[in-house]
Amino acid sequence: MYSLVMKDFRLLKKTLLFVVIYTVAMTIMQPLPPAATASIVGWLLILNANHFDEKNRSDMFLNSLPVSRKQIVSAKYASFFAFGLLSVGASAIVSWAMLWFVAPDDFQVVQWQDFVIVISSVMLAGAVFYPLYYKFGGQYVRIAMLGLLFLGMISANIIQWLVTQRFAGTIGGVLQLLQSTSLPVMMLYLAAFTCIVTLLSWKLSTVIYQKKDF
Amino acid sequence: MEHAIQMQHVSKRYSGFALQDISLSVKKGFITGFIGPNGSGKSTTIRCIMNLVRKDAGSVHIFGRDIARHEREIKQRIGFVYDENYFYEDLTVAEMKKLIAPFYERWDDGQFRTYLEQFEVPERKKIKELSKGMKMKFSLAVALSHHADLIIMDEPTSGLDPVFRREILNILRDFLQDEEKTVFFSTHITTDLEQIADYIAFIYKGRMVFQTDKESLAESYGLIKGPKELLDGDTKKYFVGLRVTDNGFEGLTGDLATASRLFGGEALVEKATLEDIMYYTARGNDRV
């Protein structure tokens, strides 16, 4: 399985160079919080690794190697974790270096909770993407992902409308609960939620992939 | 005799095509050629052997073990050559090798380099920059560099010029110097098999027509040419396929000994090539 994960990194060699440049630039300019910057990098790595596999119809190649289908799927999920860790790790190193040398007063350094947030966001993105990709192919999933992105862009307005108009009581209660929960506990909840969704997604992807013909 | 591959009663149904009750035995230490017209089920059969498609029924055993249950161990011992390029096109030959090598316990870097030099495949070129023949040679170099006991190839010579094709056949012949090694390859270029195959399996419209050694094939099949007056209900049944024109007939018989006796000196009896066998079996008794 290690070889399968390494395969993704070998394919992404040129993308990784872009990741370094992007991370340095975004960490210095900070148009977004560090967790958002690193999450975008992680999502990009997932999509790019998938692009290489799909472009080369690599399932045929991978399945002729001495690996099982379950290992191929499992390695994908291991790669998501590695992508998340790599992207937040790169952000952390750059931001700590900035802090050491030239950071202004309002400079946001990568905190421990950013590791949980970024790895979770990257794993959750992969957990949504891959079962759909295995089932329907890349073309449809990319359309679905664009839809999700659009939803994400308008979600702030939707949430605001929901809070003020429809479910003020319920959402207010949830927000109050979140505010009263300590950061470590909240991160624990997030990590647990990510683990459950990832496990379910991995199981679903494995079942779909086992039935595929190449 | 020990078998490298044993397929028993394998079926696979797609919309518009079905592989029906395929049984096939590939003997260890020999080259078995797998022939059939385009679309007859060669690639699907090979994909069933490689566990790339899920069969509806039947079993596939390689080296005596079920491929579905011992896939990883078995594939360590198989070198697979694809019908087209499935490698990552943006990687160079050297990068692709680095990606593949860790998967094989018995990967031999020295062997790989030797093959690259022999085939004159440039290490620094990207896969997409290689010609079709070069891609095939690279694929073959990969298949031969992890001490595989069985080489499975899906149409390796298709689309290649005669020089490349001859080179590939020579490589296979060298590989077979070790009697423990086995080669199974599909092709619709039957002349390739006439040169090197020990056994021939013939598939048509998703059904196995025959599998036998090349000598038996030459003994059983023959091409008979003669005046059409020789044809009647009784004599026609000795033909697998017939082509009747105003000038006479030409037909393939699968019972050469009897047909020779029957037509005696009245018809011309010739050796049938694999192409004749494939053509007349595919054509059946169509009249032209």
Interface residues (C-beta under 8 A of the other chain):
Chain A: Y2 S3 M6 K7 R10 L11 F52 K55 N56 R57 S58 M60 F61 N63 S64 L65 P66 V67 S68 K211 K212 D213 F214
Chain B: R47 M50 N51 L52 V53 R54 E71 R72 E73 I74 K75 Q76 I78 F80 Y82 Y86 F87 Y88 E89 D90 L91 E95 K98 L99 I100 P102 F103 Y104
